[in-house]
Amino acid sequence: MAHDQLAFQNPVTRFPKIEPPKQDQPEPGLDAELQPKADHGEETYRGTGRLEGRKALITGGDSGIGASVAIAFAREGADVAIAYLPAEEKDAQRIADLITKEGKKAVALPTDISSPENSRKLVDDAVSQLGGLDILVNNAGKQIAQQSIEDITDEQWDETFKTNIYAMFWITKAALKHLKPGSSIINTTSVNAYLPSPTLLDYATTKGAINNFTKGLAQQLASKGIRVNAVAPGPFWTPLQVSDGQPKDELPKFGSQTPIGRAGQPTELAPAYVFLASSESSYVIGETLSVNGGMPTP
């Protein structure tokens, strides 16, 4: 049993080394059907009031990384809106229920952010239902493994870019008019921005773009008191991996290549987002915080 994130513990053994069975889910994948189950901190994350009174929008907030961040934000005192694809409703309602159990407002917003109209409406709906916005987490991602560039269709290339980087631009631009000094924007990039997997050419390319988008926008907004940062996860066990995000034959050894020797669990990422969202990181701007089990990055 994993202890909470404040306990003294060995990171190598805090979570078991998983050997996921070969499995396949249609996109976008459901956490409810993932084997083994991922740990989002449901039983272990303890908040300390660092986001009391804040209002957050998290894309991809129904499962995986986004779900763990949503749970942590609520336990730190924030009201949370989560965006997700309509097919992910089952996962989304579970996370919304966990937010509500913390006495915080949960706003569930099913939408496909790969269009500018949907992205802009998402921000308007979140602001309207939350009563404002001061934390934006651009986390939703599309990841489809292909062995060769010749296997990547024009449609896949286009959809990956629209979901991963175009939507980030549309949503952030729409959110800016609502963000006051002290607000925080956090973008999810990846270790693939530095160590691109040969089977994730389109995905890795978008993650490199997210890094540059983050660092450039951070400089634009710093004088306005709005901080922009990114988190770069390594191999984390989420539905993204089984909905064609990884070659099926590689699933049983997923994450074993890290120096720590195991895949990460989503709850291990949540404190990074909490730190970047809170005033504790007031002098951290344009940073990409790597959380990857020891894989070297620049």
C-alpha atoms as a printed R data frame, in Angstrom:
    type eleno elety resid chain resno       x      y       z
1   ATOM     1    CA   MET     A     1   0.000  0.000   0.000
2   ATOM     2    CA   ALA     A     2   1.458  3.365  -1.029
3   ATOM     3    CA   HIS     A     3   1.794  5.935   1.712
4   ATOM     4    CA   ASP     A     4   0.698  9.521   1.204
5   ATOM     5    CA   GLN     A     5   2.984 11.952  -0.572
6   ATOM     6    CA   LEU     A     6   4.170 13.571   2.671
7   ATOM     7    CA   ALA     A     7   5.554 10.349   4.169
8   ATOM     8    CA   PHE     A     8   9.248  9.398   4.135
9   ATOM     9    CA   GLN     A     9   9.608  6.547   1.665
10  ATOM    10    CA   ASN     A    10  11.901  4.914  -0.880
11  ATOM    11    CA   PRO     A    11  10.880  6.116  -4.380
12  ATOM    12    CA   VAL     A    12  12.054  2.862  -5.935
13  ATOM    13    CA   THR     A    13   9.566  0.836  -3.918
14  ATOM    14    CA   ARG     A    14   6.854  3.414  -3.200
15  ATOM    15    CA   PHE     A    15   4.833  1.856  -6.017
16  ATOM    16    CA   PRO     A    16   5.245 -1.645  -7.436
17  ATOM    17    CA   LYS     A    17   6.982 -2.230 -10.728
18  ATOM    18    CA   ILE     A    18   4.116 -3.032 -13.062
19  ATOM    19    CA   GLU     A    19   4.165 -5.501 -15.936
20  ATOM    20    CA   PRO     A    20   0.959 -4.592 -17.752
21  ATOM    21    CA   PRO     A    21  -0.616 -7.360 -19.806
22  ATOM    22    CA   LYS     A    22  -1.017 -6.728 -23.513
23  ATOM    23    CA   GLN     A    23  -4.315 -4.908 -23.879
24  ATOM    24    CA   ASP     A    24  -6.044 -2.650 -26.314
25  ATOM    25    CA   GLN     A    25  -8.683  0.017 -25.909
26  ATOM    26    CA   PRO     A    26 -10.172  2.205 -28.615
27  ATOM    27    CA   GLU     A    27  -9.226  5.850 -28.379
28  ATOM    28    CA   PRO     A    28  -9.372  7.705 -26.061
29  ATOM    29    CA   GLY     A    29  -9.243  4.824 -23.561
30  ATOM    30    CA   LEU     A    30 -10.910  4.545 -20.158
31  ATOM    31    CA   ASP     A    31  -9.243  4.433 -16.784
32  ATOM    32    CA   ALA     A    32 -12.149  2.264 -15.628
33  ATOM    33    CA   GLU     A    33 -10.911 -0.537 -17.918
34  ATOM    34    CA   LEU     A    34  -7.155 -0.122 -17.379
35  ATOM    35    CA   GLN     A    35  -5.197 -3.130 -16.057
36  ATOM    36    CA   PRO     A    36  -3.569 -2.794 -13.626
37  ATOM    37    CA   LYS     A    37  -5.360  0.177 -12.145
38  ATOM    38    CA   ALA     A    38  -3.537  3.501 -12.004
39  ATOM    39    CA   ASP     A    39  -3.118  5.393  -8.726
40  ATOM    40    CA   HIS     A    40  -4.359  8.991  -8.903
41  ATOM    41    CA   GLY     A    41  -3.946  9.637  -5.192
42  ATOM    42    CA   GLU     A    42  -7.575  8.821  -4.432
43  ATOM    43    CA   GLU     A    43  -6.620  7.274  -1.099
44  ATOM    44    CA   THR     A    44  -3.305  8.967  -0.419
45  ATOM    45    CA   TYR     A    45  -3.075 12.602  -1.552
46  ATOM    46    CA   ARG     A    46  -3.253 15.012   1.372
47  ATOM    47    CA   GLY     A    47  -3.795 18.708   0.744
48  ATOM    48    CA   THR     A    48  -2.387 21.563   2.792
49  ATOM    49    CA   GLY     A    49  -4.587 24.451   1.630
50  ATOM    50    CA   ARG     A    50  -2.169 25.809  -0.966
51  ATOM    51    CA   LEU     A    51  -4.888 26.562  -3.557
52  ATOM    52    CA   GLU     A    52  -7.688 27.682  -1.278
53  ATOM    53    CA   GLY     A    53 -10.280 29.708  -3.182
54  ATOM    54    CA   ARG     A    54  -8.704 29.169  -6.586
55  ATOM    55    CA   LYS     A    55 -10.576 28.210  -9.764
56  ATOM    56    CA   ALA     A    56  -8.947 25.779 -12.176
57  ATOM    57    CA   LEU     A    57  -9.636 24.375 -15.646
58  ATOM    58    CA   ILE     A    58  -7.878 21.110 -16.525
59  ATOM    59    CA   THR     A    59  -8.103 19.604 -19.996
60  ATOM    60    CA   GLY     A    60  -7.939 15.822 -20.063
61  ATOM    61    CA   GLY     A    61  -9.062 15.885 -16.438
62  ATOM    62    CA   ASP     A    62 -11.022 12.639 -16.485
63  ATOM    63    CA   SER     A    63  -8.146 10.142 -16.185
64  ATOM    64    CA   GLY     A    64  -4.394  9.745 -15.957
65  ATOM    65    CA   ILE     A    65  -2.340 12.837 -15.218
66  ATOM    66    CA   GLY     A    66  -5.272 15.250 -15.420
67  ATOM    67    CA   ALA     A    67  -7.335 13.212 -12.982
68  ATOM    68    CA   SER     A    68  -4.560 13.139 -10.402
69  ATOM    69    CA   VAL     A    69  -4.112 16.907 -10.755
70  ATOM    70    CA   ALA     A    70  -7.864 17.482 -10.389
71  ATOM    71    CA   ILE     A    71  -7.971 15.445  -7.176
72  ATOM    72    CA   ALA     A    72  -4.929 17.225  -5.758
73  ATOM    73    CA   PHE     A    73  -6.203 20.696  -6.690
74  ATOM    74    CA   ALA     A    74  -9.535 20.007  -4.978
75  ATOM    75    CA   ARG     A    75  -7.802 18.754  -1.836
76  ATOM    76    CA   GLU     A    76  -5.659 21.886  -1.873
77  ATOM    77    CA   GLY     A    77  -8.842 23.982  -1.847
78  ATOM    78    CA   ALA     A    78  -9.639 24.757  -5.496
79  ATOM    79    CA   ASP     A    79 -12.862 24.483  -7.457
80  ATOM    80    CA   VAL     A    80 -12.126 22.464 -10.593
81  ATOM    81    CA   ALA     A    81 -13.523 22.216 -14.113
82  ATOM    82    CA   ILE     A    82 -12.423 19.208 -16.145
83  ATOM    83    CA   ALA     A    83 -12.615 18.915 -19.928
84  ATOM    84    CA   TYR     A    84 -12.725 15.517 -21.608
85  ATOM    85    CA   LEU     A    85 -14.087 13.721 -24.663
86  ATOM    86    CA   PRO     A    86 -17.747 12.621 -24.440
87  ATOM    87    CA   ALA     A    87 -16.628  8.973 -24.653
88  ATOM    88    CA   GLU     A    88 -14.808  9.453 -21.332
89  ATOM    89    CA   GLU     A    89 -17.954 10.347 -19.361
90  ATOM    90    CA   LYS     A    90 -17.657  7.359 -17.012
91  ATOM    91    CA   ASP     A    91 -14.164  8.355 -15.892
92  ATOM    92    CA   ALA     A    92 -15.084 12.038 -15.716
93  ATOM    93    CA   GLN     A    93 -18.034 11.500 -13.399
94  ATOM    94    CA   ARG     A    94 -15.873  9.514 -10.992
95  ATOM    95    CA   ILE     A    95 -13.367 12.372 -10.766
96  ATOM    96    CA   ALA     A    96 -16.142 14.961 -10.464
97  ATOM    97    CA   ASP     A    97 -17.574 12.977  -7.550
98  ATOM    98    CA   LEU     A    98 -14.182 12.939  -5.815
99  ATOM    99    CA   ILE     A    99 -13.896 16.726  -6.217
100 ATOM   100    CA   THR     A   100 -17.387 17.211  -4.796
101 ATOM   101    CA   LYS     A   101 -16.571 14.991  -1.821
102 ATOM   102    CA   GLU     A   102 -13.879 17.515  -0.890
103 ATOM   103    CA   GLY     A   103 -16.571 20.177  -0.624
104 ATOM   104    CA   LYS     A   104 -15.385 21.843  -3.823
105 ATOM   105    CA   LYS     A   105 -17.257 22.712  -6.994
106 ATOM   106    CA   ALA     A   106 -16.808 20.232  -9.840
107 ATOM   107    CA   VAL     A   107 -17.640 21.271 -13.393
108 ATOM   108    CA   ALA     A   108 -17.701 18.510 -16.023
109 ATOM   109    CA   LEU     A   109 -17.301 19.763 -19.602
110 ATOM   110    CA   PRO     A   110 -17.395 17.117 -22.348
111 ATOM   111    CA   THR     A   111 -15.957 18.488 -25.588
112 ATOM   112    CA   ASP     A   112 -13.507 17.800 -28.401
113 ATOM   113    CA   ILE     A   113 -10.888 20.544 -28.176
114 ATOM   114    CA   SER     A   114  -9.452 19.822 -31.621
115 ATOM   115    CA   SER     A   115 -11.555 22.656 -33.060
116 ATOM   116    CA   PRO     A   116 -11.104 26.369 -32.265
117 ATOM   117    CA   GLU     A   117 -14.833 26.857 -31.664
118 ATOM   118    CA   ASN     A   118 -14.980 24.083 -29.063
119 ATOM   119    CA   SER     A   119 -11.830 25.319 -27.345
120 ATOM   120    CA   ARG     A   120 -13.135 28.859 -26.993
121 ATOM   121    CA   LYS     A   121 -16.549 27.698 -25.794
122 ATOM   122    CA   LEU     A   122 -14.826 25.453 -23.258
123 ATOM   123    CA   VAL     A   123 -13.175 28.462 -21.638
124 ATOM   124    CA   ASP     A   124 -16.413 30.464 -21.632
125 ATOM   125    CA   ASP     A   125 -18.323 27.564 -20.060
126 ATOM   126    CA   ALA     A   126 -15.651 26.964 -17.417
127 ATOM   127    CA   VAL     A   127 -15.496 30.630 -16.430
128 ATOM   128    CA   SER     A   128 -19.281 30.909 -16.326
129 ATOM   129    CA   GLN     A   129 -19.751 27.851 -14.105
130 ATOM   130    CA   LEU     A   130 -16.717 28.376 -11.882
131 ATOM   131    CA   GLY     A   131 -17.316 32.093 -11.485
132 ATOM   132    CA   GLY     A   132 -13.830 32.953 -12.739
133 ATOM   133    CA   LEU     A   133 -10.521 31.354 -13.651
134 ATOM   134    CA   ASP     A   134  -6.985 31.647 -12.261
135 ATOM   135    CA   ILE     A   135  -5.357 28.282 -13.033
136 ATOM   136    CA   LEU     A   136  -5.264 26.760 -16.523
137 ATOM   137    CA   VAL     A   137  -3.769 23.295 -17.026
138 ATOM   138    CA   ASN     A   138  -3.367 22.407 -20.709
139 ATOM   139    CA   ASN     A   139  -2.993 18.666 -20.324
140 ATOM   140    CA   ALA     A   140  -5.116 16.815 -22.917
141 ATOM   141    CA   GLY     A   141  -3.032 14.873 -25.422
142 ATOM   142    CA   LYS     A   142  -3.259 12.531 -28.389
143 ATOM   143    CA   GLN     A   143  -0.598  9.820 -28.760
144 ATOM   144    CA   ILE     A   144  -0.663  7.077 -31.402
145 ATOM   145    CA   ALA     A   145   2.406  4.888 -31.882
146 ATOM   146    CA   GLN     A   146   3.553  4.124 -35.429
147 ATOM   147    CA   GLN     A   147   6.663  2.203 -36.399
148 ATOM   148    CA   SER     A   148   7.466  4.376 -39.436
149 ATOM   149    CA   ILE     A   149   6.805  7.883 -40.720
150 ATOM   150    CA   GLU     A   150   5.226  6.113 -43.672
151 ATOM   151    CA   ASP     A   151   2.552  4.756 -41.336
152 ATOM   152    CA   ILE     A   152   1.511  8.208 -40.080
153 ATOM   153    CA   THR     A   153  -1.442  9.416 -42.111
154 ATOM   154    CA   ASP     A   154  -2.071 13.068 -42.851
155 ATOM   155    CA   GLU     A   155  -5.172 12.765 -40.672
156 ATOM   156    CA   GLN     A   156  -3.239 11.426 -37.674
157 ATOM   157    CA   TRP     A   157  -0.568 14.124 -38.003
158 ATOM   158    CA   ASP     A   158  -3.243 16.811 -38.204
159 ATOM   159    CA   GLU     A   159  -5.314 15.459 -35.291
160 ATOM   160    CA   THR     A   160  -2.255 15.099 -33.038
161 ATOM   161    CA   PHE     A   161  -1.200 18.684 -33.672
162 ATOM   162    CA   LYS     A   162  -4.726 20.050 -33.243
163 ATOM   163    CA   THR     A   163  -5.215 18.279 -29.919
164 ATOM   164    CA   ASN     A   164  -1.749 18.786 -28.456
165 ATOM   165    CA   ILE     A   165  -0.619 22.244 -29.573
166 ATOM   166    CA   TYR     A   166  -3.353 24.039 -31.554
167 ATOM   167    CA   ALA     A   167  -5.874 23.578 -28.736
168 ATOM   168    CA   MET     A   168  -3.285 24.860 -26.263
169 ATOM   169    CA   PHE     A   169  -3.032 28.042 -28.316
170 ATOM   170    CA   TRP     A   170  -6.806 28.450 -28.700
171 ATOM   171    CA   ILE     A   171  -7.621 27.743 -25.050
172 ATOM   172    CA   THR     A   172  -4.822 29.870 -23.622
173 ATOM   173    CA   LYS     A   173  -5.685 32.802 -25.863
174 ATOM   174    CA   ALA     A   174  -9.343 32.606 -24.827
175 ATOM   175    CA   ALA     A   175  -8.441 32.295 -21.140
176 ATOM   176    CA   LEU     A   176  -6.145 35.319 -21.014
177 ATOM   177    CA   LYS     A   177  -8.914 37.895 -20.688
178 ATOM   178    CA   HIS     A   178 -10.017 36.144 -17.489
179 ATOM   179    CA   LEU     A   179  -6.614 35.640 -15.838
180 ATOM   180    CA   LYS     A   180  -5.571 38.189 -13.236
181 ATOM   181    CA   PRO     A   181  -2.086 38.812 -11.792
182 ATOM   182    CA   GLY     A   182  -1.190 35.791  -9.688
183 ATOM   183    CA   SER     A   183  -2.753 33.343 -12.147
184 ATOM   184    CA   SER     A   184  -0.876 30.327 -13.433
185 ATOM   185    CA   ILE     A   185  -0.801 28.449 -16.748
186 ATOM   186    CA   ILE     A   186   0.706 24.942 -16.713
187 ATOM   187    CA   ASN     A   187   1.259 22.964 -19.905
188 ATOM   188    CA   THR     A   188   1.923 19.230 -20.075
189 ATOM   189    CA   THR     A   189   4.879 18.445 -22.319
190 ATOM   190    CA   SER     A   190   6.877 15.174 -22.165
191 ATOM   191    CA   VAL     A   191  10.300 13.577 -21.887
192 ATOM   192    CA   ASN     A   192   9.669 12.961 -25.597
193 ATOM   193    CA   ALA     A   193  10.461 16.634 -26.156
194 ATOM   194    CA   TYR     A   194  14.073 15.742 -25.293
195 ATOM   195    CA   LEU     A   195  14.273 11.987 -25.945
196 ATOM   196    CA   PRO     A   196  11.821 11.400 -28.783
197 ATOM   197    CA   SER     A   197  10.646  7.835 -29.146
198 ATOM   198    CA   PRO     A   198  11.055  6.636 -32.742
199 ATOM   199    CA   THR     A   199   7.479  5.312 -32.627
200 ATOM   200    CA   LEU     A   200   6.009  8.665 -31.477
201 ATOM   201    CA   LEU     A   201   7.266 11.047 -34.156
202 ATOM   202    CA   ASP     A   202   4.187 13.275 -34.386
203 ATOM   203    CA   TYR     A   203   3.533 13.249 -30.638
204 ATOM   204    CA   ALA     A   204   7.161 14.038 -29.761
205 ATOM   205    CA   THR     A   205   7.201 16.890 -32.276
206 ATOM   206    CA   THR     A   206   4.188 18.512 -30.608
207 ATOM   207    CA   LYS     A   207   5.811 18.129 -27.199
208 ATOM   208    CA   GLY     A   208   8.898 19.986 -28.385
209 ATOM   209    CA   ALA     A   209   6.582 22.722 -29.655
210 ATOM   210    CA   ILE     A   210   4.847 22.894 -26.261
211 ATOM   211    CA   ASN     A   211   8.184 23.545 -24.572
212 ATOM   212    CA   ASN     A   212   8.902 26.498 -26.844
213 ATOM   213    CA   PHE     A   213   5.330 27.779 -26.597
214 ATOM   214    CA   THR     A   214   5.647 27.693 -22.808
215 ATOM   215    CA   LYS     A   215   8.969 29.506 -22.653
216 ATOM   216    CA   GLY     A   216   7.985 32.159 -25.187
217 ATOM   217    CA   LEU     A   217   4.588 32.874 -23.640
218 ATOM   218    CA   ALA     A   218   6.139 32.947 -20.164
219 ATOM   219    CA   GLN     A   219   8.269 35.896 -21.221
220 ATOM   220    CA   GLN     A   220   5.265 37.688 -22.739
221 ATOM   221    CA   LEU     A   221   3.122 37.353 -19.622
222 ATOM   222    CA   ALA     A   222   5.667 37.626 -16.814
223 ATOM   223    CA   SER     A   223   5.296 41.409 -16.480
224 ATOM   224    CA   LYS     A   224   1.514 40.960 -16.209
225 ATOM   225    CA   GLY     A   225   1.977 38.720 -13.161
226 ATOM   226    CA   ILE     A   226   0.769 35.593 -14.975
227 ATOM   227    CA   ARG     A   227   3.202 32.682 -14.725
228 ATOM   228    CA   VAL     A   228   3.543 30.082 -17.471
229 ATOM   229    CA   ASN     A   229   5.376 26.798 -16.844
230 ATOM   230    CA   ALA     A   230   5.338 23.189 -18.014
231 ATOM   231    CA   VAL     A   231   5.648 19.705 -16.576
232 ATOM   232    CA   ALA     A   232   7.465 17.037 -18.604
233 ATOM   233    CA   PRO     A   233   6.355 13.550 -17.521
234 ATOM   234    CA   GLY     A   234   8.296 10.423 -18.320
235 ATOM   235    CA   PRO     A   235   6.536  7.042 -18.690
236 ATOM   236    CA   PHE     A   236   3.351  7.216 -16.608
237 ATOM   237    CA   TRP     A   237   0.720  4.499 -16.483
238 ATOM   238    CA   THR     A   238  -2.452  5.966 -18.019
239 ATOM   239    CA   PRO     A   239  -5.141  4.946 -20.552
240 ATOM   240    CA   LEU     A   240  -3.124  6.827 -23.188
241 ATOM   241    CA   GLN     A   241  -0.669  3.931 -23.248
242 ATOM   242    CA   VAL     A   242  -3.201  1.200 -24.065
243 ATOM   243    CA   SER     A   243  -5.266  3.131 -26.635
244 ATOM   244    CA   ASP     A   244  -2.474  2.770 -29.230
245 ATOM   245    CA   GLY     A   245  -0.103  5.098 -27.358
246 ATOM   246    CA   GLN     A   246   2.489  2.316 -27.106
247 ATOM   247    CA   PRO     A   247   3.260 -0.702 -29.305
248 ATOM   248    CA   LYS     A   248   1.326 -3.583 -27.710
249 ATOM   249    CA   ASP     A   249   4.374 -5.837 -27.449
250 ATOM   250    CA   GLU     A   250   6.147 -3.219 -25.316
251 ATOM   251    CA   LEU     A   251   3.414 -2.795 -22.677
252 ATOM   252    CA   PRO     A   252   4.718 -5.522 -20.295
253 ATOM   253    CA   LYS     A   253   8.018 -3.650 -19.893
254 ATOM   254    CA   PHE     A   254   6.529 -0.140 -19.873
255 ATOM   255    CA   GLY     A   255   8.634  2.208 -17.731
256 ATOM   256    CA   SER     A   256  11.360 -0.325 -16.938
257 ATOM   257    CA   GLN     A   257  13.927  1.684 -18.898
258 ATOM   258    CA   THR     A   258  13.987  4.475 -16.301
259 ATOM   259    CA   PRO     A   259  16.831  4.639 -13.752
260 ATOM   260    CA   ILE     A   260  14.224  4.127 -11.032
261 ATOM   261    CA   GLY     A   261  13.242  0.916 -12.829
262 ATOM   262    CA   ARG     A   262   9.481  1.384 -12.995
263 ATOM   263    CA   ALA     A   263   6.706  3.391 -14.572
264 ATOM   264    CA   GLY     A   264   5.333  6.350 -12.672
265 ATOM   265    CA   GLN     A   265   1.845  6.512 -11.200
266 ATOM   266    CA   PRO     A   266  -0.228  9.636 -11.973
267 ATOM   267    CA   THR     A   267  -0.349 10.680  -8.305
268 ATOM   268    CA   GLU     A   268   3.429 11.157  -8.397
269 ATOM   269    CA   LEU     A   269   2.938 14.022 -10.853
270 ATOM   270    CA   ALA     A   270   0.276 15.918  -8.938
271 ATOM   271    CA   PRO     A   271   2.644 17.744  -6.524
272 ATOM   272    CA   ALA     A   272   4.542 19.249  -9.467
273 ATOM   273    CA   TYR     A   273   1.362 20.853 -10.783
274 ATOM   274    CA   VAL     A   274   0.326 21.974  -7.309
275 ATOM   275    CA   PHE     A   275   3.720 23.630  -6.826
276 ATOM   276    CA   LEU     A   276   3.543 25.468 -10.154
277 ATOM   277    CA   ALA     A   277  -0.065 26.539  -9.529
278 ATOM   278    CA   SER     A   278   0.591 27.868  -6.036
279 ATOM   279    CA   SER     A   279   2.236 31.085  -4.885
280 ATOM   280    CA   GLU     A   280   5.137 29.000  -3.562
281 ATOM   281    CA   SER     A   281   6.530 29.093  -7.106
282 ATOM   282    CA   SER     A   282   6.131 32.849  -7.572
283 ATOM   283    CA   TYR     A   283   9.661 33.207  -9.033
284 ATOM   284    CA   VAL     A   284   9.396 30.128 -11.271
285 ATOM   285    CA   ILE     A   285   8.555 31.279 -14.803
286 ATOM   286    CA   GLY     A   286   9.173 29.550 -18.127
287 ATOM   287    CA   GLU     A   287  10.364 26.381 -16.404
288 ATOM   288    CA   THR     A   288   9.879 22.827 -17.647
289 ATOM   289    CA   LEU     A   289   9.800 20.603 -14.581
290 ATOM   290    CA   SER     A   290  10.782 17.059 -15.503
291 ATOM   291    CA   VAL     A   291   9.168 14.214 -13.561
292 ATOM   292    CA   ASN     A   292  10.527 11.129 -15.241
293 ATOM   293    CA   GLY     A   293  12.175  8.677 -12.846
294 ATOM   294    CA   GLY     A   294  15.704  9.885 -13.549
295 ATOM   295    CA   MET     A   295  15.865 10.044 -17.365
296 ATOM   296    CA   PRO     A   296  18.461 12.752 -18.223
297 ATOM   297    CA   THR     A   297  17.138 15.919 -19.867
298 ATOM   298    CA   PRO     A   298  18.803 19.237 -20.789
